[in-house]
Amino acid sequence: MGRNKYSQHEIDIIGMLLRKKCGATRFQQKAIRHQLRVNFEFNISDFGEQGKAFGYEELQQAIQRGAIKILDDATIADMKAKRERDRQHDLEMQKAEAGPDAEQQQNWENVLEEWNKYYSNNNDTK
């Protein structure tokens, strides 16, 4: 599940990308959907019907029925900042839960990398 709250500027860009998607090749459509997911956290499947094309008109219908809300830029910026803080907090919690095993694994990976460098350098001279 992605976001359902966007600024007007984001909606304008999403609309432009959806227009481009409708006339694009399959590969280009895939790239546009990826751009929508990564840059805007916009998943077509959250708003469209399964197996039905989702374009600019469907975006406008989703806005009209209230599935997508348009907020001011400052609110969206605050929302994105909070999401980033939450992600950082979750990462820190994962590291704390991993404990010494994660550090030991990292140390082992460093030793292995050093060994591989040493081994490849010594094999090159033979």
HELIX and SHEET records of a PDB file:
HELIX    1   1 GLN A    8  CYS A   22  1                                  15    
HELIX    2   2 ARG A   26  PHE A   40  1                                  15    
HELIX    3   3 ILE A   44  PHE A   47  1                                   4    
HELIX    4   4 TYR A   56  GLN A   64  1                                   9    
HELIX    5   5 ASP A   73  ASP A  124  1                                  52    
SHEET    1   A 2 LYS A   5  SER A   7  0                                        
SHEET    2   A 2 LYS A  69  LEU A  71  1                                        
END                                                                             
